[in-house]
Amino acid sequence: MQTRAFRMNLNPGLAAEYRRRHDQIWPELAQALLDAGVVDYRIFLDEPANVLFAMLTHEDLHGLDELPGTDLMQRWWTYMQDIMPSHPDASPISVDLLPMFQLTRP
């Protein structure tokens, strides 16, 4: 298993809309993530700063690198583009975070 962490930004005042869209995540997108090897995916909000922090745990052998090229992911990014800073291709602007500390139960 591997864990990735990254941050994204949310446009001010749109936390409720972001939550609503994720509460109603498209079933086919959730399945595509699971099929690509995602085991756990969590997103947290630093509300005063409008910063999203995501942690994604996936299997060592995964298909996550193929997802951005799918029509499904392109449609999701376009759907989310109006509430968060995005690249010209509609993908969210994100910054990978470097692991600095881990405490694991033996």
C-alpha positions in Angstrom: 0.0 0.0 0.0 1.0 3.6 -0.7 -0.4 6.8 0.6 -0.4 10.1 -1.3 -1.2 13.5 0.3 -1.9 16.7 -1.6 -3.6 20.0 -1.1 -6.0 22.0 -3.3 -7.8 25.3 -2.8 -11.5 25.9 -2.7 -13.1 29.2 -3.9 -14.3 31.2 -0.9 -17.9 30.5 0.3 -18.2 27.2 -1.5 -17.5 24.6 1.2 -21.1 23.5 1.4 -21.3 23.1 -2.3 -18.1 21.1 -2.4 -19.4 18.8 0.4 -22.8 18.4 -1.4 -21.1 17.4 -4.7 -18.9 14.8 -2.9 -21.9 13.6 -0.8 -23.5 12.9 -4.2 -20.3 11.6 -5.9 -21.2 9.9 -9.1 -21.4 6.1 -8.5 -19.4 5.4 -11.6 -16.6 7.7 -10.4 -16.4 6.1 -7.0 -16.3 2.7 -8.7 -13.5 3.9 -11.1 -11.4 5.0 -8.2 -11.9 1.7 -6.4 -11.2 -0.3 -9.6 -8.0 1.8 -10.0 -6.8 0.5 -6.7 -7.9 3.2 -4.2 -8.4 1.7 -0.7 -9.1 4.9 1.2 -9.6 8.5 0.1 -10.2 11.3 2.5 -10.5 15.0 2.0 -10.4 17.6 4.8 -11.1 21.3 4.7 -9.1 24.0 6.5 -12.2 26.3 6.4 -10.6 29.6 7.3 -8.0 29.2 4.6 -10.2 27.5 2.0 -7.6 24.8 1.7 -8.4 21.1 1.0 -6.1 18.4 2.3 -6.4 15.0 0.7 -5.0 11.6 1.6 -5.3 8.8 -0.8 -4.2 5.2 0.0 -3.9 2.9 -2.9 -2.6 -0.6 -3.8 1.0 -0.9 -5.0 -0.2 -2.0 -8.4 -2.8 0.6 -9.4 -4.4 2.3 -12.4 -4.6 5.8 -11.0 -2.3 7.3 -13.7 -4.8 6.3 -16.4 -7.8 8.0 -14.8 -7.0 11.6 -15.9 -7.3 10.5 -19.5 -10.8 9.0 -19.1 -14.0 10.8 -20.2 -15.4 10.2 -16.7 -12.6 12.1 -15.0 -12.7 14.9 -17.5 -16.4 15.3 -16.9 -15.9 15.4 -13.1 -13.1 18.0 -13.4 -15.3 20.2 -15.5 -18.2 19.8 -13.0 -15.9 20.9 -10.2 -14.0 23.6 -12.1 -16.4 26.4 -11.0 -15.8 26.0 -7.3 -12.0 25.5 -7.2 -8.9 26.8 -8.9 -8.2 24.7 -12.0 -5.7 24.2 -14.8 -6.8 25.0 -18.4 -7.7 21.3 -18.9 -10.1 21.6 -15.9 -8.0 19.5 -13.6 -7.8 20.9 -10.1 -4.6 22.8 -9.2 -3.0 20.6 -6.5 0.3 20.4 -4.7 1.8 17.1 -3.6 2.8 17.0 0.0 6.0 15.4 1.2 5.8 12.9 4.0 7.5 14.2 7.1 6.3 11.9 10.0 4.4 8.6 10.4 3.4 6.8 13.5 2.1 3.3 12.9 0.7 0.8 15.3 3.1 -2.2 15.5 
